[in-house]
Amino acid sequence: MEIDTMALVAAAVMLAVILANVTGSAGKIDKLKRKIDDIERTFRTLDASKGVESMNRLIAELKGKKVSLETYDDYFEGLIVDADEDWVKMEDDDTCKIIRLRDIKNVEIVTEKAE
C-alpha cells in the first residue's frame, strides 16, 4: 500500500485550519502545527529511506571532495571526510559536521575557481 504524502499533509493542514477557526485557541493551534510538522518529518524520512542505499554509495565516491550539502533543515559546505551506511562526516576550516544520510536533500560538488 502506497501512501500519498501530499494528500495526507493537505488533509492535516485543512484539519488544522478548520479546528483553528472553530476553537480560536492559540495553544491548540500551536499543538496542531507541531503535529503537522511531525507528520511532514515522518514522511520526509520515509521518502528519503528509499534512496539511502544509493545515497550511501554516491557519498562514498565523493570522499575527499569539497561539496555543498543541503538537508531538509540546513545547509553545509565542506570536505567529505568519511561516510558509512547511515552517516557522513564533513569538515570545514573550523567545524566538523556529522549528518544523517536520510536527511540529505541535495549534494553539489564545489569546484575551485581558477583566478
C-alpha positions as CSV (number, residue, x, y, z in Angstrom):
1,M,0.0,0.0,0.0
2,E,1.5,3.3,-1.1
3,I,0.7,6.4,1.0
4,D,0.1,9.7,-0.9
5,T,2.2,12.0,1.2
6,M,0.9,15.3,-0.2
7,A,-2.7,14.3,0.2
8,L,-2.1,13.4,3.8
9,V,-0.3,16.6,4.6
10,A,-3.0,18.6,2.8
11,A,-5.7,16.8,4.9
12,A,-3.7,17.6,8.1
13,V,-3.4,21.3,7.1
14,M,-7.1,21.5,6.3
15,L,-8.0,19.9,9.6
16,A,-5.7,22.4,11.4
17,V,-7.4,25.3,9.7
18,I,-10.9,24.1,10.4
19,L,-10.1,23.5,14.1
20,A,-8.3,26.8,14.4
21,N,-11.4,28.6,13.0
22,V,-13.7,26.7,15.3
23,T,-11.8,26.9,18.5
24,G,-9.8,30.1,18.1
25,S,-7.3,28.9,20.8
26,A,-3.7,29.8,20.2
27,G,-2.5,26.9,22.3
28,K,-4.4,24.4,20.3
29,I,-3.2,25.9,17.0
30,D,0.4,25.6,18.2
31,K,-0.2,22.0,19.1
32,L,-1.7,21.2,15.7
33,K,1.2,22.9,14.0
34,R,3.7,20.7,15.9
35,K,1.7,17.6,14.9
36,I,1.7,18.7,11.3
37,D,5.5,19.2,11.4
38,D,5.9,15.7,12.9
39,I,3.8,14.2,10.1
40,E,5.8,16.0,7.5
41,R,9.1,15.0,9.1
42,T,7.9,11.3,9.2
43,F,7.0,11.3,5.5
44,R,10.3,13.0,4.5
45,T,12.1,10.3,6.4
46,L,10.0,7.6,4.7
47,D,10.7,9.1,1.3
48,A,14.4,9.5,2.0
49,S,14.8,6.0,3.3
50,K,14.0,4.6,-0.2
51,G,17.2,6.2,-1.6
52,V,19.6,5.9,1.4
53,E,21.3,2.8,-0.1
54,S,22.2,4.6,-3.4
55,M,23.0,7.8,-1.5
56,N,25.5,5.9,0.6
57,R,27.3,4.6,-2.5
58,L,27.3,8.0,-4.1
59,I,28.6,9.8,-1.0
60,A,31.3,7.2,-0.6
61,E,32.5,8.1,-4.1
62,L,32.8,11.7,-3.0
63,K,35.2,11.1,-0.1
64,G,38.0,13.7,-0.2
65,K,35.9,16.2,-2.4
66,K,34.5,19.5,-1.3
67,V,30.7,19.6,-1.6
68,S,27.8,21.8,-0.7
69,L,25.2,19.6,1.0
70,E,21.6,20.6,1.7
71,T,19.4,18.8,4.3
72,Y,15.8,19.4,5.0
73,D,16.7,21.8,7.8
74,D,20.1,23.3,7.0
75,Y,23.0,23.8,4.5
76,F,26.6,22.8,4.8
77,E,29.8,23.2,2.7
78,G,33.0,21.3,3.3
79,L,35.1,18.3,2.6
80,I,33.6,14.8,2.9
81,V,36.0,13.0,5.2
82,D,34.1,9.8,5.8
83,A,30.8,8.0,5.2
84,D,29.2,4.8,6.2
85,E,25.7,3.3,5.7
86,D,23.9,5.9,7.9
87,W,26.2,8.9,8.4
88,V,28.5,11.3,6.5
89,K,31.3,13.3,8.2
90,M,32.1,16.7,6.7
91,E,34.9,19.1,7.8
92,D,35.4,22.8,7.0
93,D,38.1,25.1,8.2
94,D,36.9,25.3,11.8
95,T,34.0,22.9,12.0
96,C,33.1,19.2,11.8
97,K,29.6,18.1,11.0
98,I,28.1,14.6,11.1
99,I,25.0,14.3,9.1
100,R,22.4,11.5,8.8
101,L,22.2,10.3,5.2
102,R,18.4,10.1,5.2
103,D,18.3,13.8,6.0
104,I,20.3,14.8,2.8
105,K,18.2,16.6,0.2
106,N,20.8,17.8,-2.3
107,V,24.6,17.5,-2.9
108,E,26.7,19.6,-5.2
109,I,30.4,19.2,-5.9
110,V,32.1,22.5,-5.3
111,T,34.7,23.3,-7.9
112,E,37.6,25.6,-7.1
113,K,37.5,28.7,-9.4
114,A,40.8,29.5,-11.2
115,E,42.0,33.0,-10.7
